[in-house]
Amino acid sequence: MAYIDYYKILEVDKKASAEQIKKAYRKLARKYHPDMNPGDKGAEKKFKEINEANEVLSNPENREKYDKYGEHWKQGEEFEKAKQQQRSYQQSQNYGGFAAEDFSGGEDFSDFFQSMFGGAGTGFGRSSRGNASGKFKGQDVEAEINLHLRDAAKTHQKTFEINGKKVRITIPAGIADGQKIKLKGHGNPGFNGGPNGDLFITFNISEDQHFKRNGDDLNSRVEIDLYTAVLGGEVKIPTLDGSVKLMVKPETQNNTKVRLKGKGFPVYKKEGEFGDLFVTYHVKLPTHLTEREKELFQELKNLKK
């Protein structure tokens, strides 16, 4: 397996912080996302490489193993367990005065993995004197899914690819930004008949031009003209399921907030339950007034004296 420099793929330094890695991933994922590059095979390949690099470097345990074992990082856990088994075996057995092979220092990772995971020879894990027949769970896998706010507001299915395999999941309405779910058995294959690892998916929810989410509630800002604010009138308010008409009371002040009950975000895994939508009115003052309009405003000002 050729060495892949995940740091280089994400364009970060090896000492980069978790936050720097996260920012780099999001920037590159947006740049090379298939939706932004339809039909571009090169961008599609780059997008897969970016996701693969992020799966490793965004997980502290995976990153530590990758830094230590390089291309063999997925088998790092099995390597450590095998070393521990070997040490235990040394304490209870010897073969005609010859101690079992010691992996404790100066080990050649490549030789070990070659013998343990498919290579020829009689290395530990394949020779009759070894004791590596234990079943080991496969490596867990981390992945991220980017969703628009409106997509997160409805239950829908999504298909994506992990390690060359297509995975289809149903995303419940109301999923939160940063929320993580586990798909049992969808990680890397187990060793020696052991169970597969698990797949952990983190959801990144992008913002919407009309709404800002706050838990199950939504906030929006709607402009109304000065005349509607003063005299009252009707205004259209966008919601997740279309526009609604709302009556503005006369003499409505700037930054007045009104609540539309049940027009917020769906509550996660509680069908039929929704938060509220809070609308803040922003009174827009008229510009480019004519001389006559200015005179009328002056008359109003004089009336208030």
N, C-alpha and C positions, 0 to 999 in steps of 0.2 A: 504494500500500500504506500503510495507516494506521500511525502510530507506536504501538508497543506498549511500555509501560513495564514491562520484566521485573522491575526492582527493586521496583516497587510491587506486582506480582503475588506476589512472594516475601516481601513485607513486610520488606525490608531496606534499609539505606542504600546509596547508590552507592559508599561507601568500605568496604563490608562485606568482611571477609576471606573466603577460600575456605571456612574451617571454619564461619563464621557462615552462609554461603549453604547449605552442606551441611545444617546443623542445621535451618535454616528450611525447606528443601525436604522433609526427612524428616518434620518436624512437620506440614506442610500436606498432604503426600501421604497420611499416615495419616488425617488428618481428613477429606479429601475422596475417599478411595479408594472406587471403586464397590462394593466388598464391604461397606464400612461404611455406604453410603448407597444401598441397592438401590432402583432405580426413580426416583431423584432426578436429573432431567436437569440441574438447575442445578449439582449437585455434580459430575456427570460432565464438564460443560463446564469447571468450575473446575479439575478434576483435569488435564484436557488442557492448560489454560493454564499450570498449575504445572510440568508436565513440559516444555513448550516453553520456559518461562523457564529451567528448570534446565539444559536442553541447551545453552543459550547461556552462561549465567553461570558454570556449573561448569567450563567449558573456558577456560583463560586466553587462548588465541588468539581464540576466538569472542567472549569478553567484551571484549577490546581492540578488535576490529573493531566490535562493537555500540556501545561507548562513542564510537567515532570516526565511524561511518557511520549510526548509528541504524537505521531500518527497512531500509536498504540494506546491512546488514552482510554478508549472504550473498554479495554481489557485490563486496565490498571487495577481495578478492584479484585479481579480474579488473581492477578499477579501477587497482590499483597496477601490474599487468603492462602494462596499456594505456598508463599514463603512461611506463613505462620504454621501451616500444616507440616511443612518440612522441618521447622524447628522443633515442633512437638514430637515428630517422628524420631528426630535425632536423640531425644532424651530417653526414648524407650527401646530403640533398636540399634543394632549395628550388624554388619554383615561380615563375619569372620574377621573382626577387628578393623574394618573399613567403615568410617562414618558416612552417613548419607550426604549427598552433595549439598553444599552450603550456598544459599543465595544471598547471605546477609550483607555482603559488601562487594563493590565492583562488579555488580551483575551486568550481563549483556542483555538488555531488554529484548533486542531483536532476536537473539538466539533463543531466549526463553519462549517468546511468543510463537516463534517458528515451530518449536517442538510441541508446544501446548495446543496450538490452534491450527493444526493441519500440515505441519512440516514433517519430513522424514526423520529417521533416527530414533534414539531411545532416550530422549530428554525426559525430565520430570513431567509426569502427567501421561506418559505413554509407556514407560518401562514398567516391568513387573514389580520393581521395588518402590515405585512411587505410590503416593496415596492421594491422588487428585481426582478421585471418582465422585466427590461430592457435587451436588447440584447447586449451581449458582444462578441467582436471578439476573436477568439481562439489565443492561444499563438503562436508566430512565432517560427520557428525551424531553427537552424543553422546546416549545414553539410559541410563536406569537401570531395573532390574527388581528388585522386592522379592520375596523368597522366604522362606517359613518353613523352618526347619532341616530338618523332615521332608520337605518338597518337594524340597529340595536333595539329599536322600539317594536320590532315585530319578530315573531318566531319564524325562523327560516332554516333551511339546510345549506350547508357549505361543504364543498369538497376541496381538499388540499393534499399535497404530497409530502410525505415524510420518509426519508431513507428509501426512496424509490417506490414506495407503496402509497396508493391512494386511500385516504381516510375520509369518510363522510360522517358528519355530525349534524345534530339538530341544535341550533342555538336558541335558547329560550328568550322570549321578549324580556327586556328589563336588565340584560347583562350590564355589569358596571365596568367603567374604565379601570384597568388594572386587575380585574377579577381573574382568578386562576381556577381552572377545572382540571380534573384528572380523568384520563381514559385508561382504565386498567388493561394491561396486556398489549398496549399499542406502542410500547417502546422497543428497544433492541432485543434480539433473540437471547434466550438464556443459554448458559453453558452446561454441557453435559446433561441435557434433558431438563434443566431448570426452567422456571417460568419466565416469560418475557417481562421486560421492564415496563414501566408505565409511561404514558404520554401526558405531560403537563402543558396546558395551553393557557397563555395569558392574553387577555383581550385589551386592545388599545382602541378607545373610542374617540374619534375625531370630533371637533366642534362643528356646530351648525351656524349658518349665517343669521338665523332668526332666533335660536334658542340657546340658552346656557343652562346646563343641567345642574341641579342641586339635590342629590339623592333621587327621590321619586318625583320631585317637583321640577318645573321648568320656569325659567325667567326669560322674558322678552321685552324689548323696548320698541314702542310704536310712536311714530311722529304724528302729531295732529297740528293743524294750522291754528293760528291765533284766533280766528273767527269761530272755529268749532269749540275751542277752549273757552271762549268768552260766552258764546250764545248757546252752546250745546249742539249736539248733532250725532250723526251715525258714522261709525268707522269700522273698517274691516280688520279683523284680527287673525293672523295666520296661526293655525294649530297643526299638530302632527297629522290630523286626519282631515285637513281642509280649512278653509276660512270660515269665520263666524262673524256676524254683525253684532256690534256692541254700541249701546247708546252712551254718549258722553254727556255728563251732566253740565249744565251751564256753570260758568265761572270755575272750571276745572283748573287747578294750579299745575305748574310744571312739576314733573317727578311724582305726580299722583300715581298710586299703585292700586290696581284692582285685581281681584282673584276670580279665575274661572275654575270652579270646582270640577275635578275629574277630567280636566283637559291636559294634565301633565304626562309624566312618563309612566308606562306600565310597571306595576310592581313585580319583581322577579319571582317567577313560579307561582304567582297568585292571579290566575286568570280572572279577568273582569275587574280587577282593582287597579286604580290609577292615582297618581299624585295630582297636584293642582298646577295650573298655569298662572303665574303672576305677571301681569302686564303693567309696565311703567310708561306713563305718557310723557313724551318729550315735546313740549310746545315749540313749534318752529316759527320764529318771527319773520314777518314779510320783509323782503328786500326790494331794491330798485323802485322805491315809491315815487309816484308822480307828485307834482306840486300840489294837485288837488287833494291827494290822499294825505299828504303831510299836513295840509290845512285842516282836514277833518280830524286827524289825530290831535292837532293843536286845540281844536275846539273841544274835543273830549277832555283833554288835559285841563282846559280852562273851566269846564263844568265841574271838575273835581276839586277846584280851589275853594 
